């Protein structure tokens, strides 16, 4: 429910009925539960962000745009990948007052895109992103307004559904449990985390916890935790001068040997070699004027 989470005030000023955010997020960044009256569209250009939206879970990827309805409580967690520790993407938030003015019964509906509509929306959001390269701010404003109107037309003509008041939810939402679990891992990866203790903390038996976690993430608890630690370690290797042993300790590995073993598994080299490669200057291109 919105009143149990943080309200996010979105400042939308001027003639454009929305706000566009192009972002580069570190793979460790967590966006905690919040809500706002603006409708939101999220698309990742690189990497994957896992959204928890009310009673569902959805991944924003380069091939899948996520739609978050007005006042839906949502949070997001990066989905780890050894391909990179940075997520790039775009967020569009469309003004509530703009949508309400076009459709006075806006509060009585919500939007669920069909596969075809999702592709159309995704292509329009990509067009918005490309506007950043246009040097003329007036052109950007005009085209942005046109694209937001096109998006609104698709929403109202292809995605609109009538909201049904189901009253208070009395059943436990498994995705809320999973969201809490993943947040706990992201915030406590540097400490010893044992399967049985985490299971007990969240009210599971050890056996059921293992099945639940694997079912909803596709990975075993220890595998997910190790990925989290390795990617946090990669961040420290790239951005600090900490010793390898200290990084191992800071990211929750039992010892340096264990850290090196798992790091090599995911990155194909030792932490020391990885750091050397990242710090070494890129090879110079061949000078076309040189000979021999």
Secondary structure, DSSP 4 states (H G I P E B T S, - for coil): -GGGSEE------SSSSEEEEEEEEETT-EEEEEE-SSEEEEEEEESEEEEEETTEEEEEBTTB-EEE-TT--EEEEEEPBTTBSEEEEEEEEE-HHHHHHH-TTGGGEEE---HHHHHHHHHHHHHHHHGGG-S-HHHHHHHHHHHHHHHHHHIIIIIEEE-----S--SPPHHHHHHHHHHHHHHHTTS---HHHHHHHTT--HHHHHHHHHHHHSS-HHHHHHHHHHHHHHHHHHH----HHHHHHHTT-SSHHHHHHHHHHHHSS-HHHHHHHHHSPPPPPPPTT---
